[in-house]
Amino acid sequence: MANLLSNGAKFSPKGTKVVIKISNDDEYITVSVTNQGPAIPDDFHDKVFDRFAQADSSDTRKIGGTGLGLNISKAIIVQHEGTIDFDCAPEIGTRFYFKLPLKISRLRTH
């Protein structure tokens, strides 16, 4: 959650809001973080959750980071039997969301 909030703030233009929504149904809780920043480039969509992935990996990029946050977030969500994904659109922003089951089906011993 901290990474999604950090990214939401980092990629939002000054003066815009980062919107957090939480909902649930009988099986899952869904948490989403939406920013009003630029959309993720189409050619980067399949790399968003990769290690060290950054859409702008140039030496002159304006927004810092290691490119590990979303990869780590995905690993944590998957360990809790959930899923994480995103959707985005130009002029609207990007929404990252994860779903976690309300009941974990198996014990983990690691």
C-alpha positions as CSV (number, residue, x, y, z in Angstrom):
1,M,0.0,0.0,0.0
2,A,2.8,2.4,0.8
3,N,4.4,1.9,-2.6
4,L,1.1,2.5,-4.4
5,L,0.5,5.7,-2.4
6,S,4.1,6.8,-3.0
7,N,3.8,6.2,-6.7
8,G,0.4,7.9,-6.9
9,A,1.9,11.0,-5.3
10,K,5.1,10.9,-7.3
11,F,3.3,10.7,-10.6
12,S,0.5,13.2,-9.9
13,P,0.8,16.8,-11.1
14,K,1.1,19.3,-8.4
15,G,-2.3,20.3,-7.0
16,T,-4.1,17.1,-8.1
17,K,-5.6,14.4,-5.9
18,V,-4.6,10.8,-5.4
19,V,-7.9,8.9,-4.8
20,I,-8.0,5.7,-2.7
21,K,-11.0,3.4,-2.8
22,I,-11.8,0.3,-0.9
23,S,-14.6,-2.1,-1.7
24,N,-15.5,-5.7,-1.1
25,D,-17.9,-8.4,-2.1
26,D,-18.5,-11.8,-0.5
27,E,-15.0,-13.1,-1.6
28,Y,-12.6,-10.2,-2.1
29,I,-11.5,-6.8,-0.9
30,T,-10.4,-4.5,-3.6
31,V,-8.1,-1.5,-3.0
32,S,-7.4,1.0,-5.7
33,V,-5.1,4.1,-5.9
34,T,-5.7,6.5,-8.8
35,N,-3.5,9.4,-9.8
36,Q,-4.2,12.1,-12.4
37,G,-0.7,11.9,-13.9
38,P,0.3,10.8,-17.4
39,A,-0.8,7.4,-18.5
40,I,1.7,4.6,-18.7
41,P,3.0,4.2,-22.2
42,D,1.3,1.3,-24.1
43,D,4.7,-0.3,-24.9
44,F,5.5,-0.5,-21.2
45,H,2.3,-2.1,-20.0
46,D,3.7,-5.7,-20.0
47,K,6.8,-4.6,-18.0
48,V,5.2,-2.5,-15.2
49,F,5.6,-5.3,-12.6
50,D,9.1,-6.4,-13.7
51,R,12.2,-5.8,-11.5
52,F,13.9,-2.5,-12.1
53,A,11.2,-1.5,-14.6
54,Q,10.9,2.2,-15.3
55,A,9.1,3.7,-18.2
56,D,11.7,6.5,-18.2
57,S,15.0,4.9,-17.4
58,S,17.1,7.8,-18.8
59,D,19.8,9.6,-16.7
60,T,17.8,12.8,-17.0
61,R,14.4,11.4,-15.8
62,K,12.5,13.8,-13.5
63,I,11.1,11.1,-11.2
64,G,13.4,8.9,-9.2
65,G,13.1,5.4,-7.9
66,T,14.7,2.0,-8.3
67,G,11.9,0.3,-10.3
68,L,11.4,-2.3,-7.6
69,G,8.3,-1.1,-5.8
70,L,5.7,-2.6,-8.0
71,N,7.6,-5.8,-8.3
72,I,7.7,-6.1,-4.5
73,S,4.1,-5.1,-4.2
74,K,3.1,-7.8,-6.6
75,A,5.1,-10.5,-4.8
76,I,3.4,-9.6,-1.5
77,I,-0.1,-9.6,-3.0
78,V,0.5,-12.9,-4.7
79,Q,1.8,-14.4,-1.4
80,H,-1.5,-13.5,0.1
81,E,-3.4,-15.2,-2.8
82,G,-4.3,-11.9,-4.4
83,T,-3.9,-10.1,-7.7
84,I,-2.6,-6.7,-8.7
85,D,-3.2,-4.8,-11.9
86,F,-3.7,-1.4,-13.4
87,D,-5.6,0.5,-16.0
88,C,-4.9,3.9,-17.4
89,A,-6.0,6.4,-20.0
90,P,-4.5,9.7,-21.3
91,E,-6.1,12.7,-19.7
92,I,-7.6,10.6,-16.9
93,G,-4.6,9.0,-15.1
94,T,-3.6,5.6,-13.8
95,R,-5.4,3.4,-11.4
96,F,-3.5,0.6,-9.7
97,Y,-5.6,-1.9,-7.8
98,F,-5.2,-5.1,-5.9
99,K,-7.7,-7.8,-4.8
100,L,-7.2,-10.0,-1.8
101,P,-9.4,-12.9,-0.7
102,L,-11.3,-12.3,2.5
103,K,-10.3,-15.8,3.5
104,I,-6.8,-17.3,2.9
105,S,-7.2,-20.9,1.7
106,R,-3.9,-22.3,2.9
107,L,-1.2,-21.8,5.5
108,R,2.2,-20.6,4.5
109,T,5.2,-21.8,6.3
110,H,7.9,-19.6,4.8
